[in-house]
Amino acid sequence: MIFRYLPLSILALLALALSGCIPPQYGAASPSLRQELASLKTSQQSLAEQVEQTRASLALIEARVQDQQFLIQELRQELVAKKGTLRREIAPRSAPSSQQGTPSSRSGEERSPTEIYLKAFSDYASGRFEPAIEGFETFLRLYPGNNYASNAQYWLGECFYGQKDYARAYNAFQKMADTYPRGTKTPEALLKMSTTATRLNQPERAEQALQVLRSRYPDSAAAKKSLRR
């Protein structure tokens, strides 16, 4: 606790103040004591805010890692399946032409949903928001019913948020919450809607998003995080 760093004299006065037994000789020092206590309270609030920001950052990093691990596994499975298919297709044929496009040069229609999603997610994690936005939008356009469509919509909102384009971020998070009410990241989207609305100086929208979060997903980590705020 932060109290361990206070001088013993301040701790003694604090204990006496709480018990109502401050000696008369310390009466003149009470304004100074109040100032120390006010400073302590400010420091404590600042520390609590830093802890909350750290928790939010760690939660976002954890979500990124989970997405990456799952998608890498899916991509490996797809590549194994493709190798088997390619062996059967090219066995009776001559060697392929060197002019054939590589996976990185293929259009969205020629890439698998996992490839598109993984590339967009990699761009987002690296801070390349524009290509990430393009990738997630391509994914959602081509594969709106994919199991990862709700995640793509969420990370699209995070891309706009990273660009400080809070109006588009709010709309992306709202679309995610409305379109995918059972999505794994829907509670986080509602929490981010509140944060984004606050950035837009729209406190009523921010509070409304929190109310929806707490009523629909009361046991979610996002709801518990909103209560700590």
C-alpha positions as CSV (number, residue, x, y, z in Angstrom):
1,M,0.0,0.0,0.0
2,I,1.0,3.6,-0.5
3,F,0.9,4.3,3.2
4,R,4.1,2.4,3.8
5,Y,6.0,5.3,2.1
6,L,4.7,7.9,4.5
7,P,6.9,9.2,7.3
8,L,6.2,7.8,10.7
9,S,5.2,11.3,12.0
10,I,2.5,11.6,9.3
11,L,1.3,8.1,10.0
12,A,1.1,8.9,13.8
13,L,-0.8,12.2,13.2
14,L,-3.1,10.3,10.7
15,A,-3.9,7.7,13.4
16,L,-4.5,10.4,16.0
17,A,-6.7,12.3,13.6
18,L,-8.9,9.2,12.9
19,S,-9.3,8.6,16.6
20,G,-10.1,12.3,17.3
21,C,-7.1,12.6,19.7
22,I,-4.8,15.0,18.1
23,P,-2.7,16.7,20.9
24,P,-3.1,20.5,21.2
25,Q,0.5,21.1,20.1
26,Y,-0.4,19.7,16.7
27,G,-3.5,21.8,16.3
28,A,-1.6,24.5,14.3
29,A,-0.2,21.8,12.0
30,S,-3.7,20.5,11.0
31,P,-3.8,22.5,7.8
32,S,-0.5,20.9,6.8
33,L,-1.8,17.5,7.7
34,R,-4.9,18.1,5.6
35,Q,-2.6,19.1,2.7
36,E,-0.6,15.9,3.1
37,L,-3.8,13.9,3.2
38,A,-5.1,15.6,0.1
39,S,-1.8,15.0,-1.7
40,L,-2.0,11.4,-0.6
41,K,-5.5,11.0,-2.0
42,T,-4.5,12.6,-5.3
43,S,-1.5,10.2,-5.6
44,Q,-3.8,7.2,-4.8
45,Q,-6.3,8.2,-7.5
46,S,-3.5,8.6,-10.0
47,L,-2.1,5.2,-9.1
48,A,-5.5,3.6,-9.4
49,E,-5.9,5.1,-12.9
50,Q,-2.5,3.8,-13.9
51,V,-3.4,0.4,-12.7
52,E,-6.6,0.4,-14.6
53,Q,-4.9,1.6,-17.8
54,T,-2.3,-1.2,-17.4
55,R,-5.1,-3.8,-16.9
56,A,-6.9,-2.6,-20.1
57,S,-3.6,-2.8,-22.1
58,L,-2.9,-6.3,-20.8
59,A,-6.4,-7.4,-21.7
60,L,-6.0,-6.1,-25.2
61,I,-2.6,-7.8,-25.6
62,E,-4.1,-11.0,-24.3
63,A,-7.0,-10.8,-26.8
64,R,-4.5,-10.2,-29.7
65,V,-2.3,-13.2,-28.7
66,Q,-5.4,-15.5,-28.4
67,D,-6.6,-14.5,-31.9
68,Q,-3.1,-14.9,-33.4
69,Q,-2.6,-18.4,-31.8
70,F,-5.9,-19.7,-32.9
71,L,-5.6,-18.3,-36.4
72,I,-2.0,-19.5,-36.9
73,Q,-3.3,-23.0,-36.0
74,E,-6.1,-22.7,-38.5
75,L,-3.7,-21.4,-41.2
76,R,-1.4,-24.4,-40.6
77,Q,-4.3,-26.8,-41.0
78,E,-5.3,-25.0,-44.3
79,L,-1.8,-25.2,-45.6
80,V,-1.5,-28.9,-44.9
81,A,-4.8,-29.5,-46.7
82,K,-3.7,-27.4,-49.6
83,K,-0.4,-29.2,-50.0
84,G,-2.2,-32.5,-50.3
85,T,-4.6,-31.0,-52.9
86,L,-1.7,-29.4,-54.9
87,R,0.2,-32.7,-55.0
88,R,-2.8,-34.4,-56.6
89,E,-3.4,-31.6,-59.0
90,I,0.2,-31.0,-60.3
91,A,1.3,-34.7,-60.3
92,P,0.3,-35.3,-64.0
93,R,1.2,-31.8,-65.1
94,S,4.5,-30.0,-66.0
95,A,6.2,-27.7,-63.5
96,P,4.2,-24.6,-62.7
97,S,5.0,-21.3,-64.5
98,S,7.1,-18.8,-62.5
99,Q,4.7,-16.1,-63.6
100,Q,1.9,-17.5,-61.3
101,G,0.9,-15.2,-58.5
102,T,2.2,-15.7,-55.0
103,P,-0.2,-15.8,-52.0
104,S,0.8,-12.2,-51.2
105,S,-0.2,-11.0,-54.7
106,R,-3.5,-12.7,-54.9
107,S,-6.7,-10.8,-54.7
108,G,-9.1,-11.2,-51.8
109,E,-11.4,-13.5,-53.7
110,E,-8.4,-15.9,-54.2
111,R,-7.3,-16.1,-50.6
112,S,-8.9,-18.1,-47.8
113,P,-10.7,-16.3,-45.0
114,T,-8.0,-17.3,-42.6
115,E,-5.3,-15.7,-44.8
116,I,-7.2,-12.5,-45.2
117,Y,-8.0,-12.2,-41.5
118,L,-4.5,-13.1,-40.4
119,K,-2.9,-10.5,-42.7
120,A,-5.4,-7.8,-41.6
121,F,-4.8,-8.7,-37.9
122,S,-1.0,-8.7,-38.5
123,D,-1.3,-5.2,-40.0
124,Y,-3.4,-4.0,-37.0
125,A,-1.0,-5.5,-34.4
126,S,1.9,-3.7,-36.2
127,G,0.1,-0.3,-36.2
128,R,-0.6,-0.3,-40.0
129,F,-4.2,0.7,-39.6
130,E,-5.0,1.6,-43.2
131,P,-4.1,-1.8,-44.7
132,A,-5.7,-3.5,-41.7
133,I,-9.0,-1.6,-42.2
134,E,-8.9,-2.7,-45.9
135,G,-8.3,-6.3,-44.9
136,F,-11.0,-6.5,-42.3
137,E,-13.5,-4.8,-44.6
138,T,-12.6,-7.3,-47.4
139,F,-13.0,-10.1,-44.9
140,L,-16.5,-8.9,-43.8
141,R,-17.6,-8.3,-47.4
142,L,-16.5,-11.8,-48.6
143,Y,-17.2,-13.8,-45.5
144,P,-20.0,-12.1,-43.4
145,G,-21.1,-15.5,-42.0
146,N,-17.6,-16.7,-41.0
147,N,-17.0,-17.6,-37.3
148,Y,-14.5,-14.8,-37.1
149,A,-16.7,-12.1,-38.7
150,S,-17.7,-10.6,-35.3
151,N,-14.0,-10.4,-34.3
152,A,-13.2,-8.8,-37.6
153,Q,-15.8,-6.2,-36.9
154,Y,-14.4,-5.6,-33.4
155,W,-10.8,-5.1,-34.6
156,L,-12.1,-2.8,-37.4
157,G,-13.4,-0.6,-34.6
158,E,-10.0,-0.8,-32.8
159,C,-8.3,0.3,-36.1
160,F,-10.4,3.4,-36.2
161,Y,-9.9,4.0,-32.5
162,G,-6.1,3.7,-33.1
163,Q,-6.4,6.4,-35.8
164,K,-8.3,8.6,-33.3
165,D,-11.3,8.5,-35.7
166,Y,-13.7,8.1,-32.8
167,A,-16.9,8.6,-34.8
168,R,-16.1,5.7,-37.2
169,A,-14.8,3.7,-34.2
170,Y,-18.1,4.2,-32.3
171,N,-20.1,3.1,-35.4
172,A,-18.0,0.0,-35.9
173,F,-18.3,-1.1,-32.3
174,Q,-22.1,-0.4,-32.3
175,K,-22.4,-2.5,-35.5
176,M,-20.5,-5.3,-33.9
177,A,-22.7,-5.2,-30.8
178,D,-26.0,-5.0,-32.8
179,T,-25.0,-7.6,-35.5
180,Y,-23.3,-10.1,-33.3
181,P,-25.0,-10.1,-29.9
182,R,-23.4,-13.5,-29.1
183,G,-20.0,-12.6,-30.2
184,T,-17.1,-13.4,-27.8
185,K,-16.0,-9.7,-28.0
186,T,-19.5,-8.1,-27.9
187,P,-19.1,-7.1,-24.2
188,E,-15.7,-5.5,-25.0
189,A,-17.3,-3.7,-27.9
190,L,-20.0,-2.2,-25.7
191,L,-17.3,-1.1,-23.2
192,K,-15.3,0.4,-26.0
193,M,-18.5,2.2,-27.3
194,S,-18.7,3.9,-23.9
195,T,-15.0,4.9,-24.0
196,T,-15.4,6.2,-27.5
197,A,-18.6,8.1,-26.7
198,T,-16.7,9.8,-23.9
199,R,-14.0,10.8,-26.3
200,L,-16.7,12.3,-28.5
201,N,-18.0,14.2,-25.5
202,Q,-21.3,12.3,-25.5
203,P,-21.8,11.2,-21.9
204,E,-25.4,10.0,-22.4
205,R,-24.3,7.6,-25.1
206,A,-21.4,6.5,-22.9
207,E,-23.7,5.7,-20.0
208,Q,-26.3,4.0,-22.2
209,A,-23.6,1.6,-23.6
210,L,-22.5,0.8,-20.0
211,Q,-26.1,0.1,-19.0
212,V,-26.6,-2.3,-21.9
213,L,-23.3,-4.0,-21.1
214,R,-24.2,-4.5,-17.5
215,S,-27.7,-5.7,-18.1
216,R,-27.0,-8.1,-21.0
217,Y,-23.6,-9.4,-19.9
218,P,-23.4,-8.9,-16.2
219,D,-20.9,-11.7,-15.6
220,S,-18.5,-10.6,-18.4
221,A,-15.0,-9.3,-17.7
222,A,-16.0,-6.1,-19.5
223,A,-18.9,-5.5,-17.2
224,K,-16.7,-6.1,-14.1
225,K,-14.1,-3.8,-15.6
226,S,-16.8,-1.0,-16.1
227,L,-17.7,-1.3,-12.4
228,R,-14.1,-0.8,-11.3
229,R,-14.1,2.4,-13.3
